[in-house]
Amino acid sequence: PFAAFSLSLSENVRLSKSLNPKEEEYVKGRQAVVEKCLKDNGIKYKQEHVPVIAVLGSGGGERAVVGLLGSLAQMAEKKLLDSITYLCGVSGSTWCMASLYEDPCWSLKVPTNKDKLMERLSDGEFNISEMLDWLNEAVEDENYSLTDFWAATVVYHRHHLSEQKDRDTTNPYPIYTAIDKGMKEDHQKTYPWFEVSPHEAGYTHVGAYVTTSLFGSQFEEGIVKKQTEEKDMLYLQGPICRLSLNYCRKTATILHFLLNTAAKIITKTIVALCSWTWGTKFNFLHNYSVEGSPVALVSDEKRYLMDAGLLLNSPYVAALRPERKVDLILSFDFSSDDPFQTIRQAADYCKEAGVPFPTVVIPAGEEDKPKDFYVFKDGEKAPIVIHIPLFNTVSCGGLEWRNNYKTFQLPYDRKKIEEVLSISSLNVKNNKQQIIAEIQAVCTD
């Protein structure tokens, strides 16, 4: 079931498990920002080893959007945000990330960007004319899918991820994650993982990547056969967070408008709906020889991406790439069910993939009564993992709060948004010294 290997060269397709040179350059430049943050917090470190810290935002719909926003805003207020090298997201958290990264200097203006996103969430207004223009363009693409419809009717911002590739190191390096539908349905546990960064997009475990600006173009044997315009970030969030935000507030208006003005859009959308087609993309590995790759990954002309939260609802896979040498993972978990499911699944994934990960043991009595801060660590090779469940007995009294903030429900009103923001902020505020202690731990190991 795996393809043979032969040497092929392409200036746009990169076959290697090493980091993209531009990412390496960014991370190296980011070290100066991290060092200043460490000094400001009185953290001692070795000059030859500046710790690499990754923040993870899980899925969880609008709950995750607001939860990650509150967590990052509080990290900024407590002067911890600049300690982060990587910011990784799955599903709903990617929506928050994409909104923040519209601003090239968002981490320097967190309160302003927080207010802007909160207003966008609570207001919910959208421009029907702009939506129709976008959809009219999208339906001309042979790869039109429900992702396009979702992107145009739910996601509000339009910019290209590759626009971030030449930015300075003011912000943490962003990584968005998704999974390959076919690989998941084939019961693969490692091969489905797909990540998108400002510089490239590709399969983590295969070690095959394409330049982000060409992600979606048609390839043959590693050569661009037909170049298409780079998709907006709003499209990328379709497969990444298509299950994340309920858009009941718009549905009636949109459908009524389309019925009167856009027959072609309706027809193609119904076809996609009947086949439940999401995330259709040209396969940049089509007929390209890739060592150890599942045959379908190189033989199929098109691939389909979907929400990574359906496999593991936190972007551990991106942070755990050995080449990124992450020392400390700060995982904010906004999941709706078991507050420890993501870290347990991450441990299972690591066992399957042969990646070092600390042993996960939940203290007795805390399975359904979680506290607001957990640390898992053992051995020199595994990173230290901090796990912070959104709803816990410290910040909000317990898991019963989940009933008020379900993933699938009408959009949150301003009161609900502010409540989630407050709880997620408290989870950081109450644990600043413990976070600093774990940063110090990775600096002295």
C-alpha positions as CSV (number, residue, x, y, z in Angstrom):
1,P,0.0,0.0,0.0
2,F,3.0,2.3,0.0
3,A,4.7,4.0,-2.9
4,A,8.3,3.3,-3.9
5,F,10.9,6.0,-3.8
6,S,12.8,7.6,-6.7
7,L,14.7,10.8,-6.7
8,S,12.6,13.7,-8.0
9,L,13.2,17.4,-7.7
10,S,10.7,20.3,-7.6
11,E,11.3,23.9,-6.6
12,N,7.8,24.0,-5.1
13,V,7.4,20.6,-3.6
14,R,9.7,19.8,-0.7
15,L,10.4,16.2,0.3
16,S,12.0,16.3,3.7
17,K,11.1,16.0,7.4
18,S,13.3,18.9,8.2
19,L,11.8,22.3,8.9
20,N,11.4,24.8,6.1
21,P,14.5,27.0,6.1
22,K,12.3,30.1,6.4
23,E,10.6,28.7,9.5
24,E,14.0,28.0,11.0
25,E,15.1,31.5,10.3
26,Y,11.9,32.9,11.9
27,V,12.3,30.7,15.0
28,K,16.0,31.8,15.3
29,G,14.9,35.5,15.1
30,R,12.1,34.9,17.6
31,Q,14.7,33.8,20.2
32,A,15.6,37.5,20.9
33,V,11.9,38.2,21.8
34,V,11.7,35.1,24.0
35,E,15.0,36.0,25.8
36,K,13.8,39.4,26.7
37,C,10.5,37.9,28.1
38,L,12.5,35.4,30.2
39,K,14.7,38.2,31.6
40,D,11.7,40.4,32.4
41,N,10.2,37.5,34.4
42,G,13.4,36.7,36.2
43,I,13.8,33.3,34.5
44,K,17.4,32.1,34.3
45,Y,18.4,30.3,31.1
46,K,21.4,29.1,29.3
47,Q,22.5,31.3,26.4
48,E,23.1,28.2,24.2
49,H,19.6,27.0,24.8
50,V,16.6,29.3,24.6
51,P,13.5,27.2,25.4
52,V,11.0,26.6,22.6
53,I,7.5,26.9,24.0
54,A,4.4,26.0,22.0
55,V,0.8,27.1,22.9
56,L,-1.9,24.8,21.7
57,G,-5.6,25.9,21.2
58,S,-8.0,23.0,20.9
59,G,-11.3,22.8,19.0
60,G,-14.6,23.7,20.5
61,G,-16.5,26.0,18.2
62,E,-17.2,29.5,19.5
63,R,-16.2,28.4,22.9
64,A,-12.7,27.7,21.6
65,V,-12.6,31.0,19.7
66,V,-13.3,33.0,22.8
67,G,-11.4,30.7,25.1
68,L,-8.1,31.1,23.1
69,L,-8.7,34.8,22.8
70,G,-9.0,35.1,26.6
71,S,-6.0,32.9,27.3
72,L,-3.7,34.8,24.9
73,A,-5.0,38.2,26.2
74,Q,-4.2,37.2,29.8
75,M,-0.8,35.9,28.8
76,A,-0.1,39.3,27.2
77,E,-1.3,41.1,30.3
78,K,0.9,38.9,32.5
79,K,3.9,39.5,30.3
80,L,4.1,35.8,29.2
81,L,3.0,36.0,25.6
82,D,6.5,36.8,24.2
83,S,7.8,33.5,25.7
84,I,5.9,31.6,23.0
85,T,7.7,30.5,19.8
86,Y,4.8,28.6,18.2
87,L,1.0,29.1,18.3
88,C,-0.8,26.0,17.0
89,G,-4.5,25.6,16.4
90,V,-7.2,23.1,15.6
91,S,-10.8,23.8,14.5
92,G,-12.4,26.7,16.4
93,S,-9.0,28.0,17.7
94,T,-7.8,28.5,14.2
95,W,-10.7,31.0,13.7
96,C,-9.3,33.0,16.6
97,M,-5.7,32.8,15.3
98,A,-6.6,33.8,11.7
99,S,-8.5,36.9,13.1
100,L,-5.5,37.9,15.2
101,Y,-2.9,37.4,12.5
102,E,-4.8,39.8,10.2
103,D,-2.8,42.4,12.2
104,P,1.0,42.0,11.5
105,C,1.7,43.2,15.1
106,W,-1.3,41.7,16.9
107,S,0.8,40.6,19.9
108,L,1.7,44.2,20.6
109,K,-1.9,45.4,20.5
110,V,-3.8,42.5,22.2
111,P,-6.5,44.6,23.9
112,T,-7.4,46.3,20.7
113,N,-7.5,43.1,18.7
114,K,-9.5,41.4,21.5
115,D,-12.1,44.0,21.4
116,K,-12.3,43.9,17.6
117,L,-12.9,40.1,17.6
118,M,-15.4,40.3,20.5
119,E,-17.4,42.9,18.5
120,R,-17.3,40.7,15.4
121,L,-18.6,37.7,17.3
122,S,-21.4,39.5,19.1
123,D,-22.4,41.7,16.2
124,G,-22.5,39.0,13.5
125,E,-23.2,41.4,10.6
126,F,-22.0,40.4,7.2
127,N,-22.1,41.9,3.7
128,I,-24.4,39.8,1.4
129,S,-23.0,41.5,-1.7
130,E,-19.4,40.6,-0.9
131,M,-20.6,37.1,0.0
132,L,-22.3,36.7,-3.4
133,D,-19.2,38.0,-5.3
134,W,-17.0,35.5,-3.5
135,L,-19.4,32.6,-4.2
136,N,-19.8,33.6,-7.8
137,E,-16.1,33.3,-8.2
138,A,-15.8,30.1,-6.2
139,V,-18.4,28.1,-8.2
140,E,-16.3,28.5,-11.3
141,D,-13.7,26.4,-9.7
142,E,-14.0,22.7,-10.5
143,N,-13.1,21.9,-6.8
144,Y,-16.0,23.9,-5.4
145,S,-17.2,22.2,-2.2
146,L,-19.1,22.9,1.0
147,T,-15.9,24.4,2.3
148,D,-16.4,27.3,-0.1
149,F,-20.0,27.9,0.9
150,W,-19.0,27.7,4.6
151,A,-16.1,30.1,4.1
152,A,-18.2,32.7,2.3
153,T,-21.1,32.6,4.7
154,V,-19.5,32.1,8.1
155,V,-15.9,33.3,8.1
156,Y,-15.6,37.1,8.0
157,H,-12.0,38.0,7.1
158,R,-10.2,37.7,3.8
159,H,-6.4,37.5,3.6
160,H,-3.8,35.1,2.3
161,L,-1.7,33.1,4.8
162,S,1.4,33.5,2.6
163,E,1.2,37.2,3.2
164,Q,2.6,36.4,6.6
165,K,5.8,34.8,5.3
166,D,7.9,37.9,5.2
167,R,6.7,39.4,8.5
168,D,9.2,40.0,11.3
169,T,9.2,37.9,14.5
170,T,6.9,40.1,16.5
171,N,4.3,37.3,16.8
172,P,4.6,33.6,17.5
173,Y,4.9,31.4,14.5
174,P,1.4,30.2,13.5
175,I,0.6,26.6,12.5
176,Y,-2.9,25.5,11.4
177,T,-3.8,21.8,11.3
178,A,-6.2,19.7,9.4
179,I,-6.4,16.0,8.4
180,D,-6.7,14.1,5.1
181,K,-10.2,12.6,4.9
182,G,-9.1,9.5,2.9
183,M,-6.2,8.7,5.2
184,K,-8.5,8.9,8.2
185,E,-11.2,6.7,6.6
186,D,-8.4,4.2,5.8
187,H,-7.9,4.1,9.6
188,Q,-4.4,5.6,9.4
189,K,-3.4,7.3,12.7
190,T,-0.4,9.3,11.7
191,Y,-0.5,9.8,7.9
192,P,-3.7,12.0,7.9
193,W,-2.1,14.9,9.7
194,F,-1.7,18.0,7.5
195,E,-0.4,21.4,8.6
196,V,-0.4,24.8,7.0
197,S,2.0,27.6,7.9
198,P,2.9,30.9,6.3
199,H,5.6,29.2,4.3
200,E,4.3,25.8,3.3
201,A,1.5,23.2,3.6
202,G,1.8,19.5,3.7
203,Y,1.8,16.1,5.3
204,T,3.6,16.0,8.6
205,H,4.5,12.3,8.7
206,V,5.2,11.9,5.0
207,G,7.5,14.8,5.0
208,A,6.0,16.3,1.8
209,Y,5.2,20.0,1.5
210,V,4.2,22.6,-1.0
211,T,4.7,26.4,-1.0
212,T,1.7,27.9,0.7
213,S,0.9,30.3,-2.1
214,L,0.6,27.3,-4.4
215,F,-1.5,25.1,-2.1
216,G,-4.5,24.3,-4.2
217,S,-2.8,24.6,-7.6
218,Q,-2.8,21.6,-9.9
219,F,0.4,19.5,-9.9
220,E,1.8,16.7,-12.0
221,E,5.0,14.9,-10.9
222,G,5.9,17.8,-8.7
223,I,5.5,20.4,-11.4
224,V,2.8,23.1,-11.5
225,K,0.4,22.1,-14.2
226,K,-2.2,24.8,-13.6
227,Q,-1.6,27.6,-11.1
228,T,-4.6,28.9,-9.3
229,E,-4.9,32.0,-7.1
230,E,-4.1,31.3,-3.5
231,K,-7.2,30.7,-1.4
232,D,-8.1,33.2,1.3
233,M,-7.7,32.3,4.9
234,L,-11.4,32.1,5.1
235,Y,-11.3,29.1,2.8
236,L,-8.5,27.4,4.8
237,Q,-10.7,27.6,7.8
238,G,-13.4,25.7,6.0
239,P,-11.8,22.2,6.4
240,I,-10.1,23.4,9.6
241,C,-13.2,24.5,11.5
242,R,-16.2,23.6,9.4
243,L,-17.9,22.0,12.4
244,S,-17.1,24.9,14.7
245,L,-19.5,27.8,14.4
246,N,-23.2,27.6,14.2
247,Y,-24.5,30.1,11.6
248,C,-28.3,29.8,12.2
249,R,-28.4,33.6,12.4
250,K,-27.7,33.9,8.7
251,T,-29.1,30.8,7.1
252,A,-32.6,32.0,6.3
253,T,-31.4,35.3,4.9
254,I,-28.7,33.7,2.8
255,L,-30.9,31.0,1.3
256,H,-33.7,33.5,0.5
257,F,-31.2,35.8,-1.2
258,L,-29.6,33.0,-3.2
259,L,-32.9,31.5,-4.3
260,N,-33.6,34.8,-6.0
261,T,-30.2,35.7,-7.4
262,A,-27.8,32.8,-7.8
263,A,-29.1,29.6,-9.4
264,K,-25.6,28.2,-10.2
265,I,-24.4,28.7,-6.6
266,I,-27.5,26.8,-5.4
267,T,-27.1,24.0,-7.9
268,K,-23.4,23.3,-7.1
269,T,-23.9,23.7,-3.4
270,I,-26.8,21.1,-3.5
271,V,-24.5,18.7,-5.4
272,A,-21.8,19.1,-2.8
273,L,-24.3,18.8,0.0
274,C,-25.7,15.5,-1.4
275,S,-22.2,14.0,-1.6
276,W,-21.1,15.8,1.6
277,T,-18.0,17.1,-0.1
278,W,-15.6,19.2,1.9
279,G,-12.1,20.6,1.5
280,T,-11.5,19.5,-2.2
281,K,-8.0,20.3,-3.2
282,F,-5.7,19.4,-6.1
283,N,-3.1,16.9,-4.8
284,F,0.3,18.5,-5.0
285,L,1.8,14.9,-4.8
286,H,-0.1,13.6,-7.8
287,N,2.1,11.1,-9.6
288,Y,5.1,12.2,-7.5
289,S,7.4,9.6,-6.1
290,V,7.5,9.9,-2.3
291,E,9.3,7.3,-0.1
292,G,7.0,5.5,2.3
293,S,3.9,7.3,1.2
294,P,0.5,5.5,1.0
295,V,-0.1,4.9,-2.7
296,A,-3.4,6.8,-2.7
297,L,-1.6,9.9,-1.5
298,V,0.3,10.1,-4.8
299,S,-2.1,8.4,-7.2
300,D,-5.2,10.5,-6.6
301,E,-5.5,13.8,-8.5
302,K,-7.5,15.3,-5.7
303,R,-7.5,15.1,-1.9
304,Y,-10.1,16.2,0.7
305,L,-9.2,17.9,3.9
306,M,-11.3,18.0,7.0
307,D,-11.5,19.2,10.6
308,A,-8.5,17.8,12.6
309,G,-10.7,17.8,15.7
310,L,-12.4,14.7,14.4
311,L,-9.2,12.8,15.0
312,L,-7.5,14.6,17.9
313,N,-9.1,17.8,19.1
314,S,-5.8,19.6,19.8
315,P,-2.8,20.3,17.6
316,Y,-0.3,18.2,19.5
317,V,1.0,16.7,16.3
318,A,2.3,20.0,15.0
319,A,4.1,20.9,18.2
320,L,5.5,17.4,18.6
321,R,7.4,17.3,15.3
322,P,10.9,16.3,16.5
323,E,12.4,18.9,14.3
324,R,10.7,21.7,16.2
325,K,12.5,20.7,19.4
326,V,9.6,22.0,21.6
327,D,10.6,21.9,25.3
328,L,7.3,23.0,26.8
329,I,3.7,22.6,25.6
330,L,1.0,24.9,27.1
331,S,-2.2,23.2,26.1
332,F,-5.5,25.1,26.5
333,D,-8.3,22.6,26.2
334,F,-11.8,23.9,25.2
335,S,-13.3,20.5,24.5
336,S,-16.9,19.9,25.4
337,D,-16.7,16.4,26.9
338,D,-13.9,14.6,28.8
339,P,-11.5,17.3,29.9
340,F,-8.5,14.9,29.6
341,Q,-9.4,13.2,26.3
342,T,-7.1,15.3,24.1
343,I,-4.0,14.7,26.3
344,R,-4.8,11.0,26.5
345,Q,-5.2,10.8,22.7
346,A,-2.0,12.7,22.3
347,A,-0.2,10.1,24.4
348,D,-1.7,7.3,22.3
349,Y,-0.6,9.1,19.1
350,C,2.9,9.4,20.4
351,K,3.1,5.8,21.3
352,E,2.0,4.9,17.7
353,A,4.4,7.4,16.1
354,G,7.3,6.7,18.4
355,V,7.4,10.2,19.7
356,P,8.5,10.9,23.3
357,F,5.6,12.1,25.5
358,P,5.1,12.2,29.3
359,T,3.0,9.6,31.1
360,V,-0.5,10.8,31.7
361,V,-1.9,10.0,35.1
362,I,-5.0,11.8,36.3
363,P,-5.2,12.2,40.1
364,A,-8.0,10.2,41.8
365,G,-11.3,12.0,42.0
366,E,-10.4,14.6,39.3
367,E,-11.6,12.8,36.2
368,D,-15.0,14.7,36.4
369,K,-13.9,17.4,38.8
370,P,-10.8,18.8,37.0
371,K,-8.6,21.5,38.5
372,D,-7.3,24.4,36.5
373,F,-3.7,23.4,36.1
374,Y,-1.9,20.1,35.4
375,V,1.7,19.3,34.6
376,F,2.9,16.1,33.0
377,K,6.6,15.4,32.7
378,D,9.1,12.5,32.8
379,G,12.4,11.9,31.2
380,E,14.7,14.3,29.3
381,K,13.4,13.5,25.8
382,A,9.7,14.3,26.3
383,P,8.5,17.9,26.5
384,I,6.9,19.1,29.7
385,V,3.1,19.4,29.0
386,I,0.9,21.9,30.9
387,H,-2.8,21.0,30.5
388,I,-5.4,23.6,31.3
389,P,-9.1,22.6,30.9
390,L,-11.4,25.5,30.3
391,F,-14.1,24.5,32.7
392,N,-12.8,23.4,36.1
393,T,-13.6,23.5,39.8
394,V,-11.3,26.5,40.5
395,S,-12.2,29.1,37.9
396,C,-15.9,28.4,37.4
397,G,-17.0,25.7,39.9
398,G,-17.0,22.6,37.6
399,L,-18.0,20.9,34.4
400,E,-21.7,21.7,34.7
401,W,-20.8,25.0,33.0
402,R,-20.4,23.1,29.7
403,N,-24.2,22.8,29.4
404,N,-24.4,26.6,28.8
405,Y,-21.6,26.6,26.2
406,K,-22.2,23.8,23.8
407,T,-20.3,23.5,20.5
408,F,-23.6,23.3,18.5
409,Q,-26.0,26.0,19.6
410,L,-27.1,29.5,18.7
411,P,-24.3,32.0,18.6
412,Y,-23.2,33.3,22.0
413,D,-24.6,36.7,23.0
414,R,-22.3,39.3,24.5
415,K,-22.9,38.0,28.1
416,K,-21.8,34.5,27.2
417,I,-18.8,35.7,25.3
418,E,-17.7,37.8,28.3
419,E,-18.2,34.8,30.6
420,V,-16.0,32.5,28.6
421,L,-13.5,35.2,28.2
422,S,-13.4,35.7,32.0
423,I,-13.0,32.0,32.8
424,S,-10.2,31.4,30.2
425,S,-8.4,34.6,31.5
426,L,-8.7,33.3,35.1
427,N,-7.1,30.0,34.1
428,V,-3.9,31.9,33.1
429,K,-4.1,34.6,35.8
430,N,-4.4,32.1,38.7
431,N,-1.4,30.1,37.4
432,K,1.1,32.6,36.2
433,Q,3.7,31.6,38.8
434,Q,3.2,27.9,38.0
435,I,3.7,28.6,34.3
436,I,6.9,30.5,35.1
437,A,8.1,27.7,37.3
438,E,7.7,25.2,34.4
439,I,9.4,27.5,32.0
440,Q,12.3,27.8,34.5
441,A,12.3,24.0,34.7
442,V,12.9,23.5,31.0
443,C,15.6,26.2,31.1
444,T,17.6,24.4,33.8
445,D,17.2,20.8,32.7
